[in-house]
Amino acid sequence: MRPTRVSIDLNALRHNLQQVRRAAPGCRVMAAIKANGYGHGLIRVAHALDDSDGFGVACLDEALQLREAGITAPITLLEGFFDPTEIPLIERHRLELVLHHPEQIATLLQTPLGGPLRVWLKIDSGMHRLGVSPEQAALYWQQLKAHPALEAVGQMTHLACADERDHPSTWRQLERFAQATGDLGGEKSIANSAAILGWPTSHAEVVRPGIMLYGVSPFVHGRAADEQLRPVMGFHSALIAVKRMQKGDAIGYGDTWVCPEEMPVGVVAAGYGDGYPRHAVSGTPVLVNGKRVPLIGRVSMDMLTVDLRSQPDARIGDPVLLWGSGLPVEEVAESAGTIGYELLCSVTPRVRVEVTTKTTI
């Protein structure tokens, strides 16, 4: 059996939910489990996070998977509906809607509804992605409140720069949102993972944790351990070859890395076909037998190569950790010029998944 596998630690997932509650006491928690639970398995994550107050997903398809799996908790469609033909299913399965565009709101108001359908109004406080303008918020809120088949729950927004603890635009967004919603009533939802941990004034009634649940720091250059978070995913493999190379030998595609001396080189059964980032640079850390060694050469589809000079006794079959407990995914992501979110979501279906409830601290 190919040794490439992913381990999912459900106790770590539950621990991280408790860290959300400690950071935002008294708030309801809408756990973001979109994108297949950030690569951890949508249904698996939902069952493990049954102590949350509800779930946030991107689209109807994700919500229907949850309902078909017997998940009865509140589910919010964070991008609302994409086509009015979805509305009957949304009503049937008791899903909550985020409304973020005037055309979307108009379509819903013109659609026959059985009700009550719970809806949130999203306001663009400065990210300039989704949301109605602050100036129009009161108008649309009153329209939603007046509709007999709608239950207007509250208003939400999304912060663009909360991952930088002192970024001035976050203060501006919070002020703009407060001015737009101060007289409207209803609940408020602002805080993503970074805001939960770094901007306590944003907590309001409902927080929406995402990446922190999976044991990854939401902050620029942050690490999970700094926030008492535990990594949920471990990406594992093994050495499938150890070769003795000579000075001047080039390693891998493109001859991009050349051995500076006679040295052992290890070949690991993992590559971009498994979800390891192709653009990880030479020097990216990998753990072999629990000790750091550097990636060398280009990452291939099924393999990558490592410098074993610091581990001259390494042998075929020795365990390799590509990220997880002991090697933060944030660090690997930085070496690949991306973020931990992308790496977690990129693990491919061919990688075997092993689920455990034993937490490694």
Secondary structure, 3 states (H helix, E strand, C coil): CCCCEEEEEHHHHHHHHHHHHHHCCCCEEEEECHHHHHCCCHHHHHHHCCCCCEEEECCHHHHHHHHHCCCCCCEEECCCCCCHHHHHHHHHCCCEEEECCHHHHHHHHCCCCCCCEEEEEEECCCCCCCCECHHHHHHHHHHHHHCCCEEEEEEECCCCCCCCCCCHHHHHHHHHHHHHHCCCCCEEECCCHHHHHHCHHHCCCEECCCHHHHCCCCCCCCCHHHHCCCCCEEEEEEEEEEEEECCCCEECHHHCEECCCCEEEEEECCCCCCCCCCCCCCCCEEEECCEEEEEECCCCCCCEEEECCCCCCCCCCCEEEEEECCECHHHHHHHCCCCHHHHHHHCCCCCEEEEECCCCC
